[in-house]
Amino acid sequence: MAAKHFAAVAQDPTADAELKSLNKAMLASADGDWNTAIDELKQLAVDDPENFVAVNNMSVALLSQGRIREGIRVLEEAIEASPSAVLAAEPLLFNLSTMYELRSAAGVDKKRNLLIEVSKWAGDGLRVTCLKMPTN
């Protein structure tokens, strides 16, 4: 069903090029074609560094290939480049916290440091549960 919809959008000359590219990346991800997905998402992020949907999905595609370090780097660079804007994207923070957990035993320390950084930019509306901090 999604493939049919994406194909119709791809053929529509009035459809946004960014949407077409994002659709192509999502379809590639669903098909397990991680290289195509990463290439499309990387280009979207180059074209618009504040396209946090593309950045977040690229990190997930990298994770799916076992490239956790690269996924972490992509997300950390997004936070460094635009901390106040990226903090509105809780899924990005959730995925970064997850990758910290997968990457090392020092995941709790990394998440604590992320919480400190996030607190500099985030307002009261940020749900810190997205950082997956331990409760004990």
Wavefront OBJ file of the C-alpha trace (Angstrom):
o trace
v 0.000 0.000 0.000
v 2.745 2.476 0.924
v 4.744 1.536 -2.170
v 1.721 2.349 -4.331
v 1.249 5.700 -2.648
v 4.970 6.524 -2.883
v 4.967 5.603 -6.588
v 2.043 7.954 -7.205
v 3.842 10.768 -5.389
v 7.048 10.062 -7.335
v 5.137 10.486 -10.604
v 3.450 13.714 -9.507
v 5.372 16.666 -11.005
v 3.896 19.008 -8.386
v 5.008 16.908 -5.406
v 7.792 18.287 -3.248
v 11.234 16.888 -4.148
v 12.093 16.503 -0.463
v 8.977 14.396 0.084
v 9.854 12.219 -2.900
v 13.346 11.649 -1.552
v 12.090 10.891 1.956
v 9.546 8.449 0.528
v 12.297 6.730 -1.460
v 14.400 6.420 1.698
v 11.503 5.022 3.736
v 10.648 2.472 1.055
v 14.312 1.455 0.804
v 14.406 1.033 4.593
v 11.300 -1.136 4.513
v 12.960 -3.271 1.828
v 16.195 -3.534 3.842
v 18.104 -1.536 1.218
v 20.028 0.406 3.837
v 22.610 1.870 1.463
v 19.947 3.536 -0.680
v 18.116 4.740 2.414
v 21.284 6.217 3.901
v 22.256 7.892 0.621
v 18.835 9.533 0.256
v 18.694 10.621 3.889
v 22.251 11.916 3.829
v 21.438 14.088 0.817
v 18.327 15.419 2.532
v 20.423 16.327 5.585
v 23.059 18.018 3.405
v 20.357 20.019 1.623
v 18.735 20.995 4.931
v 20.847 20.375 8.069
v 17.777 21.056 10.205
v 15.788 18.249 8.600
v 15.775 16.246 11.805
v 13.408 13.645 10.391
v 16.078 12.772 7.810
v 18.875 12.911 10.400
v 16.980 10.702 12.829
v 16.020 8.172 10.158
v 19.598 8.113 8.856
v 20.838 7.228 12.344
v 18.312 4.372 12.517
v 19.417 3.110 9.089
v 23.040 3.217 10.243
v 22.091 1.325 13.399
v 20.326 -1.276 11.267
v 23.628 -1.882 9.491
v 25.465 -2.230 12.794
v 27.138 1.153 12.326
v 26.287 2.407 15.814
v 29.244 4.782 16.114
v 28.220 6.544 12.913
v 24.611 6.726 14.058
v 25.702 8.304 17.337
v 27.954 10.752 15.497
v 25.126 11.841 13.178
v 22.806 12.553 16.113
v 25.454 14.242 18.253
v 26.429 16.513 15.352
v 22.783 17.495 14.865
v 22.493 18.440 18.533
v 25.742 20.422 18.427
v 24.750 22.239 15.227
v 21.299 23.306 16.384
v 20.685 22.414 20.020
v 17.553 24.448 20.610
v 15.835 23.230 17.436
v 16.755 19.570 17.755
v 15.439 19.344 21.279
v 11.938 19.584 19.906
v 12.596 16.204 18.297
v 12.232 13.821 21.221
v 12.521 10.728 18.986
v 16.035 11.868 18.101
v 16.976 12.061 21.788
v 15.331 8.688 22.431
v 17.309 7.070 19.604
v 20.559 8.637 20.765
v 19.930 7.332 24.287
v 19.221 3.880 22.879
v 22.440 3.908 20.862
v 24.406 4.974 23.931
v 22.987 1.929 25.729
v 23.901 -0.374 22.857
v 27.357 1.089 22.381
v 28.892 0.801 25.810
v 28.549 0.096 29.484
v 29.079 3.827 29.992
v 25.678 4.498 28.430
v 24.275 5.856 31.689
v 27.102 8.386 31.950
v 26.642 9.450 28.345
v 22.905 9.855 28.887
v 23.552 11.879 32.049
v 25.830 14.185 30.049
v 23.152 14.425 27.368
v 20.613 15.395 30.041
v 22.936 18.162 31.244
v 23.344 19.438 27.674
v 19.630 19.170 26.930
v 18.747 21.074 30.095
v 20.683 24.091 28.781
v 18.347 24.422 25.812
v 15.112 22.665 26.647
v 12.153 24.259 28.279
v 9.879 22.679 30.813
v 7.980 20.908 28.053
v 10.673 18.331 27.299
v 9.759 14.884 28.537
v 13.006 13.610 30.006
v 11.695 10.060 29.741
v 12.915 10.202 26.134
v 16.446 10.031 27.572
v 15.684 6.663 29.195
v 17.437 7.522 32.450
v 17.539 4.807 35.103
v 15.213 5.399 38.027
v 17.342 3.864 40.746
l 1 2 3 4 5 6 7 8 9 10 11 12 13 14 15 16 17 18 19 20 21 22 23 24 25 26 27 28 29 30 31 32 33 34 35 36 37 38 39 40 41 42 43 44 45 46 47 48 49 50 51 52 53 54 55 56 57 58 59 60 61 62 63 64 65 66 67 68 69 70 71 72 73 74 75 76 77 78 79 80 81 82 83 84 85 86 87 88 89 90 91 92 93 94 95 96 97 98 99 100 101 102 103 104 105 106 107 108 109 110 111 112 113 114 115 116 117 118 119 120 121 122 123 124 125 126 127 128 129 130 131 132 133 134 135 136
